């Protein structure tokens, strides 16, 4: 029987508004999510329900209020909810990738090196890392003339494609995708859909937020509902 590669148990998260008298806003409560290798689970629910909060909690950007976030890393299950920062960095490096809607990179670094950096950080030779980055950028229709240009000058769609290249080049066993086609036209969305399908075929497990129902229906194996909490504590 296939074992989960990512699993949450009783995951809860709230935010405290210190500038409003310490009001606590619960966002997630007792979330139990199981993700198997090779499947894509799409988070569904209305805007503001907590889908992005769940994604950021899975990645360790938000500390869980309670519960566990278990990720299979180097053959063992690591609890992201209680892991120390050094362990979380190691998990992100080799196991858990994340593609957000927005590209945040060091200014003045060429797009090619922004993508290649993921592999260089693992000890891959610079020339080999750049070759892999170049192939991905070309596949995502970023022309060669832009490879040496810092992506801060790019359009929103071009920046998103650079971000996708950074996410896919690492070949992480688990990939979190937050609106991966939000700024893309139909042709580039089709490229991303095919990349997701190929990643799944290799056994990559994916959690995604897809507001484009057509894209979601082409890549997701099932939906995981995230509904807003009605009562604040």
Rosetta blueprint (number, residue, H / E / L):
1 X L
2 X L
3 X L
4 X E
5 X E
6 X E
7 X E
8 X E
9 X E
10 X E
11 X E
12 X E
13 X E
14 X E
15 X E
16 X E
17 X E
18 X H
19 X H
20 X H
21 X L
22 X L
23 X E
24 X E
25 X E
26 X E
27 X E
28 X E
29 X E
30 X E
31 X E
32 X L
33 X L
34 X E
35 X E
36 X E
37 X L
38 X L
39 X L
40 X E
41 X E
42 X E
43 X E
44 X E
45 X L
46 X L
47 X L
48 X L
49 X L
50 X L
51 X H
52 X H
53 X H
54 X H
55 X H
56 X H
57 X H
58 X H
59 X H
60 X L
61 X L
62 X L
63 X L
64 X L
65 X L
66 X E
67 X E
68 X E
69 X E
70 X E
71 X E
72 X E
73 X E
74 X L
75 X L
76 X E
77 X E
78 X E
79 X E
80 X L
81 X L
82 X L
83 X L
84 X L
85 X H
86 X H
87 X H
88 X H
89 X H
90 X H
91 X H
92 X H
93 X H
94 X H
95 X L
96 X E
97 X E
98 X E
99 X E
100 X L
101 X L
102 X L
103 X L
104 X L
105 X L
106 X L
107 X L
108 X L
109 X L
110 X E
111 X H
112 X H
113 X H
114 X H
115 X H
116 X H
117 X H
118 X H
119 X H
120 X H
121 X L
122 X L
123 X L
124 X L
125 X L
126 X H
127 X H
128 X H
129 X H
130 X H
131 X H
132 X H
133 X H
134 X H
135 X H
136 X H
137 X H
138 X H
139 X H
140 X L
141 X L
142 X L
143 X L
144 X H
145 X H
146 X H
147 X L
148 X L
149 X L
150 X E
151 X H
152 X H
153 X H
154 X L
155 X L
156 X H
157 X H
158 X H
159 X H
160 X H
161 X H
162 X H
163 X H
164 X H
165 X H
166 X H
167 X H
168 X H
169 X H
170 X L
171 X L
172 X L
173 X L
174 X E
175 X E
176 X E
177 X E
178 X E
179 X L
180 X L
181 X L
182 X L
183 X L
184 X L
185 X L
186 X H
187 X H
188 X H
189 X H
190 X H
191 X H
192 X H
193 X H
194 X H
195 X H
196 X H
197 X H
198 X H
199 X H
200 X H
201 X H
202 X L
203 X L
204 X L
205 X E
206 X E
207 X E
208 X E
209 X E
210 X L
211 X L
212 X L
213 X H
214 X H
215 X H
216 X H
217 X H
218 X H
219 X H
220 X L
221 X L
222 X E
223 X E
224 X E
225 X E
226 X L
227 X L
228 X L
229 X L
230 X L
231 X L
232 X L
233 X L
